């Protein structure tokens, strides 16, 4: 048996991990997990025993949430554990109505179904009716130079919905906080009106649901669901581009909600002008609202996020160690959250000291999870060089032949769009200043907007580097 551990901290880590996955609403998490505690951790046997206060809760946890619990345990403790739940009655609790009498299995199933809080966060097909979630608020969103404008715009929408900034489109690479801001807006609005119907869906799920509704001839139900939303949030809207029927349905849903003065919030990995297969009528509607971008977090923001996460998890990590992590992990915020959780697990479970040796051993593990920005930039330069029959050395050099200059400008543009790299960093990579990088990228932006064939070529390059 493991000799020393902080059971409360481990349980908090498990609950936080489940909450982060959005597997169940905050209401359900509060009800079913509130009286849960850890009474045994057998590290040798990889076995944990939880206790709760009601048999009904034990059955529900096993029936509905056993997979979530198992995945969360592995995430926090670093390896799979078997687990059991025992019931330890709370002597001070009020008895349930009818408690003590024998009921049939059918009646018990009905009782559980009626008593379980509605899991508003998830529905078949991917859409979610959002309830308040304290994990995603403006208060716990760390603001820096790369996301300051997006944060300000989101807060404006939260305080004055469906006014000037409708729709709001936030774009940028994955893992930088776009979804956090979507939820933060919704949470702010739900504080004011908890009955508000806020629906969240991924762009791909929206398209798949439409296909299913056409197949089952339930188009009316599909339309009613989305057109009765008070707030509609669609993540990764770029997935509807090129899908004719989906774009048609989205167009009419957008119009219905906009005319009813309902707020529409969208995210994507690029601005509308770069979605070359997105219908013009949809593009113009998106552009009539507010479009904001989020870049890769700079060093100062990464450091602030690390300090905040360490404080939340009650970890004492020296400034030198945090600075080392901030310097090495540059791709996205999820990396930073992940390494802090792993440090916590090693410290709590193994009693490992938090020092530079530990940090140096962990950082490479998280660097492997996402390709370094410079490596991605190198792939982009190679792809552009191959397509335009020049060499990477030509692109990075000083030659000013038209074909080389065009390839250089395209490389800068695609690097900026795919990686979110700052203009200053792009300029340094090409041995130029940030104003030259900005000027060259602007040239390509205008060409993309004016020439669909050229825009399609750029899209081909993006696809090639993602293979």
Secondary structure, DSSP 8 states (H G I E B T S, - for coil): --S---HHHHHHHHHHHHHHTTSS-HHHHHHHHTT-EEEEEETTTTEEEEEES-HHHHHHHHHHHHHHHHHHHHHHHSS--EEEEEE---TTS---TTTTS---HHHHHHHHHHHS---TT--TTS-EE----TTS-STTS---TTTHHHHHHHHHHHHSTTSSS-SEEEE-STTSSHHHHHHHHHHHHHHH-TT--EEEEEHHHHHHHHHHHHHTT-HHHHHHHHHT-SEEEEE-GGGGTT-HHHHHHHHHHHHHHHHTT-EEEEEESS-GGG-TTS-HHHHHHHHTSEEEE-----HHHHHHHHHHHHHHTT----HHHHHHHHHH--S-HHHHHHHHHHHHHHHHHH----SHHHHHHHHHHHHTTS--HHHHHHHHHHHHHHHTT--HHHHHS----HHHHHHHHHHHHHHHHHH---HHHHHHHTTS-HHHHHHHHHHHHHHHHH-HHHHHHHHHHHHHHH-
